[in-house]
Amino acid sequence: MRATRLSAPVVSTDATAEISRLQNELAGFNDRITELERQHPEASKLEALRASALLLARQIDELRCSSSTDLTELLAK
């Protein structure tokens, strides 16, 4: 039997939902950052928003990596 390549990564439904939720939250942070940069380029809130956006991006990466690790372990069995 020949193996076929999947077009999208295989991720559990729970992880997919969580990644989607975090991506939506990240998009909201990015929109707010852009808006504040236009209004007040030196605003102190920008740094807090950027830090929050980076934390969300890291959480998304961690979820994706853990899902890949889970799949790798499952396939190794």
Gaussian input, Z-matrix of N, CA and C with variables (Angstrom, degrees):
# hf/3-21g

backbone

0 1
 N
 C     1     B1
 C     2     B2     1     A1
 N     3     B3     2     A2     1     D1
 C     4     B4     3     A3     2     D2
 C     5     B5     4     A4     3     D3
 N     6     B6     5     A5     4     D4
 C     7     B7     6     A6     5     D5
 C     8     B8     7     A7     6     D6
 N     9     B9     8     A8     7     D7
 C    10    B10     9     A9     8     D8
 C    11    B11    10    A10     9     D9
 N    12    B12    11    A11    10    D10
 C    13    B13    12    A12    11    D11
 C    14    B14    13    A13    12    D12
 N    15    B15    14    A14    13    D13
 C    16    B16    15    A15    14    D14
 C    17    B17    16    A16    15    D15
 N    18    B18    17    A17    16    D16
 C    19    B19    18    A18    17    D17
 C    20    B20    19    A19    18    D18
 N    21    B21    20    A20    19    D19
 C    22    B22    21    A21    20    D20
 C    23    B23    22    A22    21    D21
 N    24    B24    23    A23    22    D22
 C    25    B25    24    A24    23    D23
 C    26    B26    25    A25    24    D24
 N    27    B27    26    A26    25    D25
 C    28    B28    27    A27    26    D26
 C    29    B29    28    A28    27    D27
 N    30    B30    29    A29    28    D28
 C    31    B31    30    A30    29    D29
 C    32    B32    31    A31    30    D30
 N    33    B33    32    A32    31    D31
 C    34    B34    33    A33    32    D32
 C    35    B35    34    A34    33    D33
 N    36    B36    35    A35    34    D34
 C    37    B37    36    A36    35    D35
 C    38    B38    37    A37    36    D36
 N    39    B39    38    A38    37    D37
 C    40    B40    39    A39    38    D38
 C    41    B41    40    A40    39    D39
 N    42    B42    41    A41    40    D40
 C    43    B43    42    A42    41    D41
 C    44    B44    43    A43    42    D42
 N    45    B45    44    A44    43    D43
 C    46    B46    45    A45    44    D44
 C    47    B47    46    A46    45    D45
 N    48    B48    47    A47    46    D46
 C    49    B49    48    A48    47    D47
 C    50    B50    49    A49    48    D48
 N    51    B51    50    A50    49    D49
 C    52    B52    51    A51    50    D50
 C    53    B53    52    A52    51    D51
 N    54    B54    53    A53    52    D52
 C    55    B55    54    A54    53    D53
 C    56    B56    55    A55    54    D54
 N    57    B57    56    A56    55    D55
 C    58    B58    57    A57    56    D56
 C    59    B59    58    A58    57    D57
 N    60    B60    59    A59    58    D58
 C    61    B61    60    A60    59    D59
 C    62    B62    61    A61    60    D60
 N    63    B63    62    A62    61    D61
 C    64    B64    63    A63    62    D62
 C    65    B65    64    A64    63    D63
 N    66    B66    65    A65    64    D64
 C    67    B67    66    A66    65    D65
 C    68    B68    67    A67    66    D66
 N    69    B69    68    A68    67    D67
 C    70    B70    69    A69    68    D68
 C    71    B71    70    A70    69    D69
 N    72    B72    71    A71    70    D70
 C    73    B73    72    A72    71    D71
 C    74    B74    73    A73    72    D72
 N    75    B75    74    A74    73    D73
 C    76    B76    75    A75    74    D74
 C    77    B77    76    A76    75    D75
 N    78    B78    77    A77    76    D76
 C    79    B79    78    A78    77    D77
 C    80    B80    79    A79    78    D78
 N    81    B81    80    A80    79    D79
 C    82    B82    81    A81    80    D80
 C    83    B83    82    A82    81    D81
 N    84    B84    83    A83    82    D82
 C    85    B85    84    A84    83    D83
 C    86    B86    85    A85    84    D84
 N    87    B87    86    A86    85    D85
 C    88    B88    87    A87    86    D86
 C    89    B89    88    A88    87    D87
 N    90    B90    89    A89    88    D88
 C    91    B91    90    A90    89    D89
 C    92    B92    91    A91    90    D90
 N    93    B93    92    A92    91    D91
 C    94    B94    93    A93    92    D92
 C    95    B95    94    A94    93    D93
 N    96    B96    95    A95    94    D94
 C    97    B97    96    A96    95    D95
 C    98    B98    97    A97    96    D96
 N    99    B99    98    A98    97    D97
 C   100   B100    99    A99    98    D98
 C   101   B101   100   A100    99    D99
 N   102   B102   101   A101   100   D100
 C   103   B103   102   A102   101   D101
 C   104   B104   103   A103   102   D102
 N   105   B105   104   A104   103   D103
 C   106   B106   105   A105   104   D104
 C   107   B107   106   A106   105   D105
 N   108   B108   107   A107   106   D106
 C   109   B109   108   A108   107   D107
 C   110   B110   109   A109   108   D108
 N   111   B111   110   A110   109   D109
 C   112   B112   111   A111   110   D110
 C   113   B113   112   A112   111   D111
 N   114   B114   113   A113   112   D112
 C   115   B115   114   A114   113   D113
 C   116   B116   115   A115   114   D114
 N   117   B117   116   A116   115   D115
 C   118   B118   117   A117   116   D116
 C   119   B119   118   A118   117   D117
 N   120   B120   119   A119   118   D118
 C   121   B121   120   A120   119   D119
 C   122   B122   121   A121   120   D120
 N   123   B123   122   A122   121   D121
 C   124   B124   123   A123   122   D122
 C   125   B125   124   A124   123   D123
 N   126   B126   125   A125   124   D124
 C   127   B127   126   A126   125   D125
 C   128   B128   127   A127   126   D126
 N   129   B129   128   A128   127   D127
 C   130   B130   129   A129   128   D128
 C   131   B131   130   A130   129   D129
 N   132   B132   131   A131   130   D130
 C   133   B133   132   A132   131   D131
 C   134   B134   133   A133   132   D132
 N   135   B135   134   A134   133   D133
 C   136   B136   135   A135   134   D134
 C   137   B137   136   A136   135   D135
 N   138   B138   137   A137   136   D136
 C   139   B139   138   A138   137   D137
 C   140   B140   139   A139   138   D138
 N   141   B141   140   A140   139   D139
 C   142   B142   141   A141   140   D140
 C   143   B143   142   A142   141   D141
 N   144   B144   143   A143   142   D142
 C   145   B145   144   A144   143   D143
 C   146   B146   145   A145   144   D144
 N   147   B147   146   A146   145   D145
 C   148   B148   147   A147   146   D146
 C   149   B149   148   A148   147   D147
 N   150   B150   149   A149   148   D148
 C   151   B151   150   A150   149   D149
 C   152   B152   151   A151   150   D150
 N   153   B153   152   A152   151   D151
 C   154   B154   153   A153   152   D152
 C   155   B155   154   A154   153   D153
 N   156   B156   155   A155   154   D154
 C   157   B157   156   A156   155   D155
 C   158   B158   157   A157   156   D156
 N   159   B159   158   A158   157   D157
 C   160   B160   159   A159   158   D158
 C   161   B161   160   A160   159   D159
 N   162   B162   161   A161   160   D160
 C   163   B163   162   A162   161   D161
 C   164   B164   163   A163   162   D162
 N   165   B165   164   A164   163   D163
 C   166   B166   165   A165   164   D164
 C   167   B167   166   A166   165   D165
 N   168   B168   167   A167   166   D166
 C   169   B169   168   A168   167   D167
 C   170   B170   169   A169   168   D168
 N   171   B171   170   A170   169   D169
 C   172   B172   171   A171   170   D170
 C   173   B173   172   A172   171   D171
 N   174   B174   173   A173   172   D172
 C   175   B175   174   A174   173   D173
 C   176   B176   175   A175   174   D174
 N   177   B177   176   A176   175   D175
 C   178   B178   177   A177   176   D176
 C   179   B179   178   A178   177   D177
 N   180   B180   179   A179   178   D178
 C   181   B181   180   A180   179   D179
 C   182   B182   181   A181   180   D180
 N   183   B183   182   A182   181   D181
 C   184   B184   183   A183   182   D182
 C   185   B185   184   A184   183   D183
 N   186   B186   185   A185   184   D184
 C   187   B187   186   A186   185   D185
 C   188   B188   187   A187   186   D186
 N   189   B189   188   A188   187   D187
 C   190   B190   189   A189   188   D188
 C   191   B191   190   A190   189   D189
 N   192   B192   191   A191   190   D190
 C   193   B193   192   A192   191   D191
 C   194   B194   193   A193   192   D192
 N   195   B195   194   A194   193   D193
 C   196   B196   195   A195   194   D194
 C   197   B197   196   A196   195   D195
 N   198   B198   197   A197   196   D196
 C   199   B199   198   A198   197   D197
 C   200   B200   199   A199   198   D198
 N   201   B201   200   A200   199   D199
 C   202   B202   201   A201   200   D200
 C   203   B203   202   A202   201   D201
 N   204   B204   203   A203   202   D202
 C   205   B205   204   A204   203   D203
 C   206   B206   205   A205   204   D204
 N   207   B207   206   A206   205   D205
 C   208   B208   207   A207   206   D206
 C   209   B209   208   A208   207   D207
 N   210   B210   209   A209   208   D208
 C   211   B211   210   A210   209   D209
 C   212   B212   211   A211   210   D210
 N   213   B213   212   A212   211   D211
 C   214   B214   213   A213   212   D212
 C   215   B215   214   A214   213   D213
 N   216   B216   215   A215   214   D214
 C   217   B217   216   A216   215   D215
 C   218   B218   217   A217   216   D216
 N   219   B219   218   A218   217   D217
 C   220   B220   219   A219   218   D218
 C   221   B221   220   A220   219   D219
 N   222   B222   221   A221   220   D220
 C   223   B223   222   A222   221   D221
 C   224   B224   223   A223   222   D222
 N   225   B225   224   A224   223   D223
 C   226   B226   225   A225   224   D224
 C   227   B227   226   A226   225   D225
 N   228   B228   227   A227   226   D226
 C   229   B229   228   A228   227   D227
 C   230   B230   229   A229   228   D228

   B1=1.4518
   B2=1.5270
   B3=1.2882
   B4=1.4500
   B5=1.5298
   B6=1.3143
   B7=1.4671
   B8=1.5185
   B9=1.3143
   B10=1.4614
   B11=1.5139
   B12=1.2814
   B13=1.4634
   B14=1.5243
   B15=1.3215
   B16=1.4599
   B17=1.5156
   B18=1.3083
   B19=1.4581
   B20=1.5247
   B21=1.3067
   B22=1.4642
   B23=1.5219
   B24=1.3356
   B25=1.4584
   B26=1.5266
   B27=1.3183
   B28=1.4571
   B29=1.5248
   B30=1.3195
   B31=1.4543
   B32=1.5142
   B33=1.3257
   B34=1.4597
   B35=1.5262
   B36=1.3291
   B37=1.4625
   B38=1.5212
   B39=1.3397
   B40=1.4630
   B41=1.5267
   B42=1.3306
   B43=1.4633
   B44=1.5240
   B45=1.3209
   B46=1.4585
   B47=1.5240
   B48=1.3149
   B49=1.4744
   B50=1.5225
   B51=1.3228
   B52=1.4658
   B53=1.5237
   B54=1.3303
   B55=1.4609
   B56=1.5233
   B57=1.3197
   B58=1.4612
   B59=1.5233
   B60=1.3250
   B61=1.4624
   B62=1.5277
   B63=1.3327
   B64=1.4638
   B65=1.5259
   B66=1.3365
   B67=1.4619
   B68=1.5271
   B69=1.3217
   B70=1.4689
   B71=1.5222
   B72=1.3248
   B73=1.4619
   B74=1.5282
   B75=1.3385
   B76=1.4629
   B77=1.5235
   B78=1.3182
   B79=1.4649
   B80=1.5251
   B81=1.3324
   B82=1.4629
   B83=1.5207
   B84=1.3351
   B85=1.4696
   B86=1.5267
   B87=1.3164
   B88=1.4646
   B89=1.5200
   B90=1.3324
   B91=1.4721
   B92=1.5210
   B93=1.3282
   B94=1.4697
   B95=1.5287
   B96=1.3278
   B97=1.4707
   B98=1.5267
   B99=1.3227
   B100=1.4679
   B101=1.5199
   B102=1.3236
   B103=1.4675
   B104=1.5252
   B105=1.3344
   B106=1.4634
   B107=1.5223
   B108=1.3251
   B109=1.4709
   B110=1.5205
   B111=1.3136
   B112=1.4690
   B113=1.5296
   B114=1.3260
   B115=1.4625
   B116=1.5277
   B117=1.3124
   B118=1.4714
   B119=1.5252
   B120=1.3137
   B121=1.4578
   B122=1.5307
   B123=1.3214
   B124=1.4653
   B125=1.5313
   B126=1.2915
   B127=1.4681
   B128=1.5325
   B129=1.3262
   B130=1.4647
   B131=1.5282
   B132=1.3178
   B133=1.4646
   B134=1.5223
   B135=1.3237
   B136=1.4613
   B137=1.5177
   B138=1.3154
   B139=1.4660
   B140=1.5263
   B141=1.3316
   B142=1.4624
   B143=1.5302
   B144=1.3238
   B145=1.4612
   B146=1.5247
   B147=1.3132
   B148=1.4715
   B149=1.5234
   B150=1.3327
   B151=1.4664
   B152=1.5302
   B153=1.3207
   B154=1.4683
   B155=1.5224
   B156=1.3138
   B157=1.4683
   B158=1.5273
   B159=1.3227
   B160=1.4655
   B161=1.5247
   B162=1.3287
   B163=1.4678
   B164=1.5249
   B165=1.3249
   B166=1.4623
   B167=1.5226
   B168=1.3137
   B169=1.4672
   B170=1.5295
   B171=1.3205
   B172=1.4728
   B173=1.5254
   B174=1.3353
   B175=1.4642
   B176=1.5253
   B177=1.3321
   B178=1.4650
   B179=1.5277
   B180=1.3346
   B181=1.4689
   B182=1.5200
   B183=1.3404
   B184=1.4601
   B185=1.5218
   B186=1.3349
   B187=1.4602
   B188=1.5213
   B189=1.3109
   B190=1.4657
   B191=1.5206
   B192=1.3253
   B193=1.4694
   B194=1.5200
   B195=1.3252
   B196=1.4585
   B197=1.5194
   B198=1.3159
   B199=1.4624
   B200=1.5235
   B201=1.3191
   B202=1.4610
   B203=1.5167
   B204=1.3278
   B205=1.4565
   B206=1.5199
   B207=1.3300
   B208=1.4610
   B209=1.5238
   B210=1.3232
   B211=1.4620
   B212=1.5262
   B213=1.3153
   B214=1.4608
   B215=1.5296
   B216=1.3270
   B217=1.4609
   B218=1.5184
   B219=1.3132
   B220=1.4527
   B221=1.5256
   B222=1.3206
   B223=1.4597
   B224=1.5229
   B225=1.3252
   B226=1.4649
   B227=1.5285
   B228=1.3230
   B229=1.4700
   B230=1.4833
   A1=108.63
   A2=116.28
   A3=121.95
   A4=110.61
   A5=116.61
   A6=121.50
   A7=109.36
   A8=115.37
   A9=120.13
   A10=109.14
   A11=114.76
   A12=120.72
   A13=109.05
   A14=115.77
   A15=120.59
   A16=109.18
   A17=116.79
   A18=120.18
   A19=112.18
   A20=116.76
   A21=120.51
   A22=108.34
   A23=117.34
   A24=119.06
   A25=110.87
   A26=115.97
   A27=120.96
   A28=107.53
   A29=115.62
   A30=122.05
   A31=107.23
   A32=116.88
   A33=119.64
   A34=109.97
   A35=115.20
   A36=120.79
   A37=111.58
   A38=117.23
   A39=120.61
   A40=111.00
   A41=115.97
   A42=119.65
   A43=110.14
   A44=117.22
   A45=120.79
   A46=110.70
   A47=116.64
   A48=120.83
   A49=110.69
   A50=116.90
   A51=120.91
   A52=110.23
   A53=117.42
   A54=120.89
   A55=110.03
   A56=117.10
   A57=121.27
   A58=111.22
   A59=116.60
   A60=120.63
   A61=110.70
   A62=116.23
   A63=120.28
   A64=111.40
   A65=117.41
   A66=119.94
   A67=111.20
   A68=117.41
   A69=120.50
   A70=110.91
   A71=116.38
   A72=120.51
   A73=110.11
   A74=116.32
   A75=120.75
   A76=111.17
   A77=117.41
   A78=120.93
   A79=110.67
   A80=116.52
   A81=120.58
   A82=111.60
   A83=116.39
   A84=120.03
   A85=110.59
   A86=116.79
   A87=120.18
   A88=111.70
   A89=117.15
   A90=120.54
   A91=110.68
   A92=116.16
   A93=120.55
   A94=111.27
   A95=116.72
   A96=120.95
   A97=109.55
   A98=117.01
   A99=121.34
   A100=110.90
   A101=116.02
   A102=121.02
   A103=111.29
   A104=116.90
   A105=120.24
   A106=112.10
   A107=116.95
   A108=119.60
   A109=110.90
   A110=116.67
   A111=120.53
   A112=110.81
   A113=116.74
   A114=121.15
   A115=112.59
   A116=116.26
   A117=122.03
   A118=109.37
   A119=117.60
   A120=120.28
   A121=114.77
   A122=118.32
   A123=120.20
   A124=113.15
   A125=118.04
   A126=121.59
   A127=110.79
   A128=115.61
   A129=120.71
   A130=112.35
   A131=116.82
   A132=120.22
   A133=112.01
   A134=116.23
   A135=119.93
   A136=111.77
   A137=117.08
   A138=120.01
   A139=111.44
   A140=116.70
   A141=119.90
   A142=110.54
   A143=117.50
   A144=120.99
   A145=111.43
   A146=116.19
   A147=119.38
   A148=110.84
   A149=116.54
   A150=120.35
   A151=110.39
   A152=117.06
   A153=120.72
   A154=111.19
   A155=116.39
   A156=120.49
   A157=110.31
   A158=117.57
   A159=120.25
   A160=111.54
   A161=116.79
   A162=119.80
   A163=110.91
   A164=116.74
   A165=120.03
   A166=111.28
   A167=116.84
   A168=120.21
   A169=110.21
   A170=117.18
   A171=120.58
   A172=111.22
   A173=117.12
   A174=120.14
   A175=111.02
   A176=116.06
   A177=120.31
   A178=109.40
   A179=116.89
   A180=120.57
   A181=111.79
   A182=117.00
   A183=120.61
   A184=111.55
   A185=116.83
   A186=120.22
   A187=111.35
   A188=115.99
   A189=119.52
   A190=111.01
   A191=116.65
   A192=120.42
   A193=111.08
   A194=117.72
   A195=119.94
   A196=110.74
   A197=117.23
   A198=120.79
   A199=110.47
   A200=116.90
   A201=120.81
   A202=110.72
   A203=116.81
   A204=121.41
   A205=110.08
   A206=117.29
   A207=121.40
   A208=110.52
   A209=116.79
   A210=121.18
   A211=110.25
   A212=116.96
   A213=121.45
   A214=110.38
   A215=116.25
   A216=120.25
   A217=111.30
   A218=117.07
   A219=121.31
   A220=110.91
   A221=116.35
   A222=120.30
   A223=112.06
   A224=117.05
   A225=121.00
   A226=111.97
   A227=117.13
   A228=120.50
   A229=112.95
   D1=134.01
   D2=-178.07
   D3=-90.55
   D4=134.34
   D5=178.87
   D6=-78.28
   D7=143.44
   D8=176.50
   D9=-117.11
   D10=148.10
   D11=-179.01
   D12=-83.53
   D13=134.98
   D14=177.14
   D15=-81.50
   D16=142.14
   D17=-179.20
   D18=-77.89
   D19=-24.95
   D20=179.65
   D21=-127.55
   D22=149.07
   D23=179.38
   D24=-64.40
   D25=145.77
   D26=178.83
   D27=-85.90
   D28=116.92
   D29=-178.12
   D30=-134.46
   D31=142.90
   D32=-179.90
   D33=-61.72
   D34=156.06
   D35=-178.55
   D36=-59.65
   D37=-42.21
   D38=179.54
   D39=-63.04
   D40=-44.19
   D41=-179.91
   D42=-66.24
   D43=-39.69
   D44=179.13
   D45=-61.74
   D46=-44.01
   D47=178.66
   D48=-63.63
   D49=-41.76
   D50=-179.59
   D51=-67.10
   D52=-42.06
   D53=178.01
   D54=-62.04
   D55=-43.19
   D56=178.53
   D57=-61.67
   D58=-44.18
   D59=179.07
   D60=-61.52
   D61=-45.20
   D62=-179.33
   D63=-66.71
   D64=-37.63
   D65=177.52
   D66=-64.40
   D67=-38.92
   D68=176.77
   D69=-64.95
   D70=-41.43
   D71=178.34
   D72=-64.84
   D73=-41.13
   D74=177.71
   D75=-62.80
   D76=-41.41
   D77=177.57
   D78=-60.65
   D79=-38.55
   D80=177.25
   D81=-63.82
   D82=-43.54
   D83=176.60
   D84=-60.78
   D85=-45.37
   D86=-179.16
   D87=-62.54
   D88=-39.76
   D89=176.98
   D90=-63.03
   D91=-43.78
   D92=-179.40
   D93=-66.20
   D94=-39.54
   D95=177.69
   D96=-60.91
   D97=-46.68
   D98=179.65
   D99=-59.92
   D100=-43.36
   D101=179.36
   D102=-62.54
   D103=-45.49
   D104=-179.89
   D105=-67.75
   D106=-35.30
   D107=177.73
   D108=-62.35
   D109=-37.75
   D110=178.36
   D111=-67.57
   D112=-40.93
   D113=-175.59
   D114=-78.75
   D115=-48.69
   D116=-173.67
   D117=-142.54
   D118=87.02
   D119=-175.88
   D120=-57.29
   D121=-25.08
   D122=-178.53
   D123=-100.86
   D124=10.81
   D125=-175.05
   D126=-60.78
   D127=136.71
   D128=-179.88
   D129=-70.12
   D130=-22.20
   D131=178.79
   D132=-65.38
   D133=-25.19
   D134=-179.37
   D135=-59.27
   D136=-43.84
   D137=-178.67
   D138=-64.27
   D139=-40.19
   D140=178.30
   D141=-65.10
   D142=-41.83
   D143=178.11
   D144=-65.58
   D145=-41.33
   D146=178.14
   D147=-62.24
   D148=-42.14
   D149=178.96
   D150=-63.09
   D151=-41.93
   D152=177.81
   D153=-64.17
   D154=-41.00
   D155=179.25
   D156=-64.18
   D157=-40.23
   D158=178.18
   D159=-65.36
   D160=-39.01
   D161=177.43
   D162=-62.87
   D163=-42.03
   D164=178.13
   D165=-64.02
   D166=-42.11
   D167=178.76
   D168=-61.69
   D169=-38.99
   D170=177.47
   D171=-65.99
   D172=-40.05
   D173=178.16
   D174=-62.60
   D175=-40.90
   D176=177.80
   D177=-61.48
   D178=-46.71
   D179=178.98
   D180=-60.51
   D181=-42.58
   D182=179.76
   D183=-63.04
   D184=-41.75
   D185=177.90
   D186=-63.34
   D187=-43.29
   D188=179.12
   D189=-63.60
   D190=-42.76
   D191=-179.64
   D192=-66.79
   D193=-42.19
   D194=-179.32
   D195=-65.85
   D196=-35.97
   D197=177.46
   D198=-66.00
   D199=-39.42
   D200=177.89
   D201=-66.30
   D202=-39.80
   D203=178.79
   D204=-64.81
   D205=-42.85
   D206=178.30
   D207=-60.27
   D208=-42.61
   D209=-179.74
   D210=-66.07
   D211=-42.16
   D212=179.29
   D213=-60.93
   D214=-44.34
   D215=178.83
   D216=-64.83
   D217=-39.13
   D218=178.82
   D219=-64.40
   D220=-43.26
   D221=-179.75
   D222=-69.15
   D223=-27.00
   D224=-179.37
   D225=-72.30
   D226=-19.53
   D227=-177.40
   D228=-72.86

